[in-house]
């Protein structure tokens, strides 16, 4: 493909991504994969170059652009060498008109920049949200030893604050490694590993993972429990929850069982488990602001109304979870968000609604204190952004 054809393809993919962000459609990676499937003539170098153009434009534009061309013109302003690709050729984009609209560059939409500032995150923290994320894996201690496995993975570096974490080169095809198919490793960001570890599980516990999704933290908890005790993994998303048990089988985890919940009937369906859990983990649905290094277009999807809705869901889930905790047991609130509305403020609001509950210390090792919990950020911790707090039932 010519440089012009690559540029035009990137613009067309950006148009789809912008529309999907506006309408809560498919993720950028999915749309790019579909676009390449329609363009089988594009070689591997073409696909790589187009993908880089698309993501460079997404990272550059904080506000959702009106069009893919406007987004790419913003990138041209930052990288003037790209202007030559607007050559008006049959497969390339039309020549640039100095009067045409150009998207606004910047890390965040204006309203979000204010929300981040209120949450104590300065410009440097905001900019770090758009760095490229590393590739982290968790060594499954039920089947492998981290140091021994690291010796077999070229370039693997132990993550200092994690007993089972390794960082690989970003382009490592981790899910094609024999260690993955054998259940010895799972792809899991260092921050996700740490907040699961911070929950403080132990062998023999009865645990509820209330928002288990595909089971990443369920598997991490099971390994930390030495596969002894029980974990009830719950979710309202059938598709995601169905992926958990095959993953558990591959990992050698036998203590997990799943429960598909009906939205709005969570408390009713979980009533038989009330007051029995030593620990309930609520990895609640959230804005995902801590994961923008991996999904930078997600900031185009967020709105004040959506943020308020997910915060309301989190509060309701914490109240459901509270009824499952035995006296003296622990409730762990986790969000992959950096905003206080979902993290420190949400945990404090729970304590205000539930007199007598107390705060348990989160183990040291990573993150910084924020309200009644701890927050990890990409800039400070080189992880996805997370907040975690532990509350103890009287």
BELTAMO-V212257 format. One record per residue. OMEGA is omega in radians with two decimals (999 if undefined). Layout:
BEGIN
OMEGA
OMEGA
END
This chain:
BEGIN
3.08
3.06
3.11
3.13
3.07
-3.13
-3.14
3.09
3.12
3.12
-3.14
3.09
3.10
3.08
3.13
-3.11
3.12
3.12
3.14
3.10
3.13
-3.02
-3.11
3.12
-3.04
3.13
-3.09
-3.12
3.14
-3.12
3.10
3.12
3.10
3.14
3.12
3.09
3.09
-3.08
-3.06
3.10
-3.13
3.13
-3.08
3.11
3.08
-3.11
3.14
-3.12
3.14
3.13
3.14
3.09
-3.12
-3.07
3.05
3.10
3.13
-3.12
-3.08
-2.97
3.12
3.05
3.12
-3.11
3.09
-3.11
3.05
3.13
3.11
3.10
-3.10
3.07
3.03
3.11
3.10
3.10
3.12
-3.12
-3.05
3.14
-3.13
-3.08
-3.10
-3.13
3.08
-2.93
3.14
3.12
-3.08
-3.10
-3.11
3.12
3.10
3.11
-3.08
3.04
-3.05
-3.11
-3.06
-3.05
3.12
-3.13
-3.13
3.09
3.12
-3.04
-2.99
2.90
-3.05
-3.09
3.12
3.08
3.10
3.12
3.11
3.12
3.09
-3.13
3.04
-3.11
-3.05
-3.06
-3.14
3.09
-3.14
-3.13
-3.11
3.12
-3.06
2.99
3.06
-3.07
3.03
3.08
-3.14
3.04
3.01
3.06
-3.11
-3.05
3.04
-3.06
-3.01
3.06
-3.05
-3.06
3.13
-3.13
-3.13
-3.14
-3.12
-3.10
-3.10
3.09
-3.14
3.14
3.08
3.06
-2.89
-3.03
-3.13
3.12
-3.04
-3.02
3.02
3.05
-3.12
3.01
-2.98
-3.09
3.13
3.09
-2.96
-3.06
3.04
3.11
3.06
-3.13
3.11
-3.11
3.12
3.10
-3.13
3.10
2.98
3.03
-3.10
3.12
-3.11
3.12
3.10
3.09
-3.03
-3.13
3.05
3.11
-3.11
3.11
3.05
3.10
3.12
3.11
3.09
-3.11
2.91
-3.01
2.98
3.01
-2.89
-3.13
-2.91
-3.09
3.13
2.97
-3.12
-3.13
3.05
-3.13
3.11
3.10
-3.13
3.11
3.12
3.11
-3.11
3.11
3.10
-3.07
3.11
3.05
3.02
-3.09
-3.03
3.02
3.07
-3.09
-3.07
-3.09
-3.14
-3.09
-3.14
3.12
-3.03
-3.01
3.02
3.08
3.12
3.12
3.12
-3.10
-3.11
3.14
-3.11
-3.03
-3.10
2.94
-3.06
3.07
3.09
-3.10
3.02
3.13
-3.13
3.14
-3.07
-3.09
3.14
-3.08
-3.13
-3.09
3.12
-3.11
-3.06
3.03
-3.05
-2.98
2.99
-3.12
3.02
3.13
3.12
3.06
-2.82
2.96
-3.06
-3.13
-3.12
-3.11
3.13
-3.07
-3.05
3.05
-3.13
-3.07
-3.01
3.13
-3.12
3.13
3.04
-3.10
-3.01
3.09
3.08
-3.14
-3.13
3.09
3.12
3.14
-3.10
3.08
3.08
3.08
3.13
-3.14
3.14
-3.14
3.11
3.11
3.05
-3.10
-3.10
-3.12
-3.11
-3.04
3.07
3.03
-3.09
3.13
-2.97
3.01
-3.12
3.12
-3.13
2.95
3.04
-3.13
3.11
-3.04
-3.13
3.13
-3.10
-3.05
-3.05
3.14
3.13
3.13
3.12
3.11
3.09
-3.14
3.11
3.14
-3.03
-3.14
3.13
3.06
-3.12
-3.11
3.03
-3.12
2.99
-3.09
3.11
3.09
-3.14
3.07
3.13
3.12
3.05
-3.08
-3.10
-3.11
-3.09
3.13
3.02
3.11
3.10
-3.09
-3.05
-2.97
-3.09
3.08
2.88
3.12
3.14
2.90
3.09
3.05
-3.13
3.13
-3.04
3.14
3.12
999
END
